[in-house]
Amino acid sequence: MRKQRQAQKGIGIPMTMFRGANGNEENWRGPFRAEVKSGAQAGPVATRFLAAESQSEVTRPIGDTRPFVFVAMPNGWGDEGLVVVRVSKLADLIEAAVAYQESPS
């Protein structure tokens, strides 16, 4: 439950009145549904994320402050994919996406 609470706080979901309920994502009342995985379950995703982040960092131009996201496009998913971002960078990602959408083309 510790990792669930850390994730909840990190992504800005308000804590519920009943502290014990915060460890269960189904009780979160934020703008989206979430499922938190930790430990060995999260290992393969974290390994791929770190490799991709490192690859991106090597080629990042000086002064480029855009947040990094890892996009996985599995075979058999058609045009669908997954986006993985560090919890600490989620607000930056949302802010950048909104600013991009609002900028003149």
Residue frames as qw, qx, qy, qz and C-alpha x, y, z in Angstrom:
[[0.000, 0.885, 0.466, 0.000, 0.00, 0.00, 0.00],
 [0.368, -0.661, 0.085, 0.649, 2.99, 2.31, 0.47],
 [0.292, -0.034, 0.573, 0.765, 3.69, 2.45, -3.29],
 [0.049, 0.667, 0.676, 0.308, 0.01, 3.11, -4.03],
 [0.235, -0.882, -0.275, 0.303, 0.01, 6.07, -1.62],
 [0.378, -0.458, 0.317, 0.740, 3.26, 7.38, -3.12],
 [0.223, 0.264, 0.677, 0.649, 1.79, 7.16, -6.62],
 [0.067, -0.802, -0.592, -0.054, -1.45, 8.81, -5.49],
 [0.285, -0.815, -0.057, 0.502, 0.43, 11.73, -4.01],
 [0.403, -0.278, 0.487, 0.723, 2.81, 11.94, -6.97],
 [0.140, 0.341, 0.679, 0.635, 0.09, 12.20, -9.59],
 [0.122, -0.101, 0.105, -0.982, -1.95, 14.64, -7.54],
 [0.501, -0.421, -0.663, -0.364, -4.97, 12.54, -6.59],
 [0.344, -0.567, 0.306, -0.683, -6.50, 13.89, -3.35],
 [0.132, 0.067, -0.935, 0.323, -6.35, 11.60, -0.33],
 [0.499, -0.495, -0.581, -0.411, -9.66, 10.17, 0.82],
 [0.451, -0.665, 0.209, -0.557, -11.01, 10.89, 4.28],
 [0.917, -0.322, 0.212, -0.097, -10.41, 7.28, 5.32],
 [0.062, -0.757, 0.621, 0.193, -6.63, 6.81, 5.20],
 [0.571, -0.132, 0.808, 0.058, -6.81, 3.05, 4.75],
 [0.673, 0.601, 0.414, -0.116, -8.76, 3.47, 1.53],
 [0.197, 0.872, -0.317, -0.317, -5.91, 5.38, -0.12],
 [0.316, -0.414, 0.822, 0.230, -3.94, 2.17, -0.69],
 [0.493, 0.349, 0.792, 0.087, -6.67, 0.87, -2.99],
 [0.093, -0.091, 0.403, 0.906, -6.73, 2.62, -6.36],
 [0.109, -0.497, -0.778, -0.369, -10.41, 1.80, -6.84],
 [0.264, -0.757, -0.499, 0.329, -11.19, 4.31, -4.05],
 [0.298, -0.232, 0.124, 0.918, -9.33, 7.19, -5.67],
 [0.277, 0.787, 0.516, -0.193, -11.59, 10.01, -6.83],
 [0.209, -0.497, 0.324, 0.777, -9.34, 11.69, -9.38],
 [0.493, 0.564, -0.143, -0.647, -9.89, 12.52, -13.06],
 [0.640, 0.369, -0.620, -0.264, -8.79, 9.07, -14.26],
 [0.953, -0.279, 0.043, -0.110, -8.63, 5.43, -13.19],
 [0.182, 0.716, -0.665, 0.114, -5.26, 3.99, -12.15],
 [0.976, -0.204, -0.073, 0.011, -3.68, 0.68, -11.28],
 [0.062, -0.835, 0.538, -0.100, -0.33, 0.79, -9.49],
 [0.975, 0.037, -0.181, 0.128, 2.15, -2.06, -9.91],
 [0.178, -0.856, 0.471, -0.116, 5.37, -2.28, -7.93],
 [0.654, -0.400, 0.641, 0.041, 8.28, -4.61, -7.32],
 [0.418, -0.111, 0.808, 0.400, 8.90, -7.43, -9.78],
 [0.440, 0.657, 0.612, -0.008, 5.72, -6.64, -11.72],
 [0.180, 0.960, 0.022, -0.213, 7.08, -3.20, -12.61],
 [0.561, -0.497, 0.476, 0.460, 10.63, -4.32, -13.37],
 [0.563, 0.258, 0.601, 0.506, 10.36, -5.08, -17.12],
 [0.187, 0.903, 0.333, 0.196, 8.55, -1.80, -17.84],
 [0.323, -0.907, 0.150, 0.226, 11.09, 0.16, -15.80],
 [0.641, -0.254, 0.516, 0.508, 14.00, -1.54, -17.58],
 [0.457, 0.517, 0.538, 0.484, 12.65, -0.64, -21.03],
 [0.038, -0.975, -0.214, -0.048, 11.76, 2.89, -19.89],
 [0.463, -0.765, 0.258, 0.367, 15.27, 3.56, -18.54],
 [0.605, -0.005, 0.558, 0.568, 16.92, 2.24, -21.72],
 [0.303, 0.719, 0.479, 0.404, 14.71, 4.44, -23.90],
 [0.215, -0.968, -0.088, 0.090, 15.21, 7.47, -21.63],
 [0.570, -0.532, 0.377, 0.501, 18.97, 7.00, -21.78],
 [0.524, 0.296, 0.572, 0.557, 18.87, 6.69, -25.58],
 [0.111, 0.888, 0.369, 0.252, 16.85, 9.89, -25.81],
 [0.400, -0.875, 0.042, 0.269, 19.11, 11.75, -23.40],
 [0.638, -0.206, 0.421, 0.611, 22.20, 10.98, -25.49],
 [0.325, 0.378, 0.528, 0.687, 20.65, 12.72, -28.50],
 [0.099, -0.873, -0.451, 0.159, 18.84, 15.53, -26.62],
 [0.389, 0.634, 0.022, 0.668, 19.86, 18.94, -27.98],
 [0.319, -0.134, -0.422, 0.838, 21.34, 21.41, -25.51],
 [0.205, 0.044, 0.119, -0.971, 18.54, 23.53, -24.05],
 [0.533, -0.205, -0.632, -0.524, 15.76, 21.04, -24.90],
 [0.199, -0.176, 0.681, -0.683, 13.67, 20.96, -21.72],
 [0.718, -0.075, -0.320, -0.614, 10.72, 18.96, -23.06],
 [0.657, -0.317, 0.608, -0.313, 9.66, 16.10, -20.77],
 [0.186, 0.278, -0.899, -0.282, 10.52, 12.58, -21.92],
 [0.811, 0.021, 0.307, -0.497, 7.84, 9.95, -22.54],
 [0.177, -0.213, 0.934, 0.224, 8.36, 6.32, -23.47],
 [0.721, 0.270, -0.017, -0.637, 5.93, 5.10, -26.13],
 [0.324, -0.142, 0.929, 0.105, 5.50, 1.34, -26.65],
 [0.645, 0.327, -0.193, -0.663, 3.71, 0.16, -29.80],
 [0.526, -0.165, 0.833, -0.046, 3.18, -3.61, -29.41],
 [0.177, 0.073, -0.805, -0.562, 2.59, -5.82, -32.43],
 [0.182, -0.399, -0.890, -0.123, -1.05, -6.69, -32.95],
 [0.077, -0.579, -0.503, 0.637, -2.33, -3.47, -31.37],
 [0.344, 0.773, 0.429, 0.317, -2.88, -1.62, -34.64],
 [0.203, 0.704, -0.050, 0.679, -2.52, 2.13, -34.07],
 [0.617, -0.754, -0.066, -0.214, -2.78, 1.74, -30.28],
 [0.596, 0.328, -0.515, 0.522, 0.14, 1.99, -27.89],
 [0.608, -0.663, -0.355, 0.253, 1.23, 2.85, -24.36],
 [0.200, 0.766, -0.207, 0.574, 2.74, 6.05, -22.97],
 [0.746, -0.462, -0.339, 0.339, 4.94, 5.82, -19.86],
 [0.151, 0.763, -0.166, 0.607, 6.18, 8.91, -18.03],
 [0.373, -0.005, -0.659, 0.654, 7.90, 9.46, -14.68],
 [0.272, -0.745, -0.599, 0.114, 5.42, 10.39, -11.95],
 [0.342, -0.597, -0.100, 0.719, 7.56, 13.43, -11.16],
 [0.112, -0.167, 0.443, 0.873, 7.21, 14.63, -14.77],
 [0.148, 0.536, 0.822, 0.125, 3.48, 14.04, -15.27],
 [0.032, 0.852, 0.311, -0.420, 2.48, 17.65, -14.52],
 [0.127, -0.563, 0.430, 0.694, 5.23, 18.90, -16.87],
 [0.195, 0.121, 0.859, 0.457, 3.96, 16.58, -19.61],
 [0.119, 0.718, 0.683, -0.065, 0.37, 17.75, -19.21],
 [0.052, -0.821, -0.042, 0.567, 1.44, 21.40, -19.17],
 [0.164, -0.375, 0.620, 0.669, 3.56, 20.93, -22.30],
 [0.189, 0.332, 0.869, 0.314, 0.75, 19.07, -24.11],
 [0.082, 0.822, 0.508, -0.245, -1.82, 21.78, -23.28],
 [0.091, -0.740, 0.197, 0.637, 0.57, 24.57, -24.34],
 [0.217, -0.136, 0.770, 0.585, 1.31, 22.73, -27.59],
 [0.167, 0.545, 0.809, 0.146, -2.39, 22.28, -28.36],
 [0.004, 0.882, 0.337, -0.329, -3.08, 25.96, -27.64],
 [0.270, -0.508, 0.356, 0.736, -0.16, 27.28, -29.76],
 [0.587, 0.650, -0.045, -0.481, -0.89, 28.59, -33.24],
 [0.884, 0.125, 0.402, 0.202, -0.03, 26.11, -35.98]]
